[in-house]
């Protein structure tokens, strides 16, 4: 049977939505089960064109994360390859089917025949090929596997290690300090961001636990990348510290209307830790150091122009940069603060 399917591939917890009428009704021979006893492991096998068979293991967790493993068996019962994934699953609106997200923009669906049996509901098959049908049956016990799978999550570092909000489900996991944790943590501390701000993290890792209660954890086996100012939907949350033009808005508890100047001071911070800008009378250049929410300006050089306007503001601006130790960014506003957390100046980013 064929189904037209749509899925927004990303890391949204509610990404896989199917329009009304796109899923065919399951056969009336199946009893309607609105809820399965979970956690559960379902197993089965299907034929394979270039191997003997494919063994399938599907683990369903009550927090609506699933693990899916396909093991390709060649002649002589040798393992040819193993494919594993972890994503979000959900019930269909009538409770008769389980819907799994799939990376290639498709959905996998299973009819809940009974508490011990899932029947695969074929995706739209390729032209000239027969639909695939198979059944998965419940194993006697829940058997989660430790395969490393690709994941996305919002990571926050803490004294105890850290937490990840897994993107597909929205579930919160503690993070083990084993694996590739230290390399990832060093990069997290190096990147410019507000102290309490989580960063989007892509990695391959292993999930531990059953999804039945708090306390499940994730091990980062291979750190891939941290993303500034992004969320699970791929949306930018605020301006980037680097490669934005930061124009001065307030300084010394006064807005710009309280000063005379030729044009408003600004800063441009480059990714190579160099900066350029204008201080109110003279152009400036130099370097800066950033670690997390710590921001230090150093080795400032300025041109030597004399101005009828802007001298007072320029002196205050350079003194403010000398005293800066911390920063925050909220949407399009950057605030720099001294070592005591007192606000020195604010900037608007473009």
Buried (B, 14 or more C-beta within 10 A) or exposed (E): EEBEBEBEEEBBBEBBEBEEEEBEEBEEEBEEBEEBEBBBBBBBBBEBEEBBBBBBBBBBBBBBBBBBBBBBBBEEEEEBEEEBBBBBBBBBEEEBBBBBBBEEEBBBBBBBBEEBBBBBBBBEEEEEEEEEEBBBEBBEEBEBBEBBBBBBBBBBBEEEBBBBBBBBBBBBBBBBEEBBBEEBBEBBEEBBBBEEBBBBBBBBBBBBBBBEEEEBBBBBBEBBEBBBBBBBEEEEBBBBBBEBBBBBBBBBEEEBEEBEBBEBBBBBBEEEEEBBBBBBBBEBBBBBEBEBBBBBBEEBEBEEEEBEBBBEBBEBBBEBBEBBBBBBBEEEBBBBBEEEEEBBBBBBBE
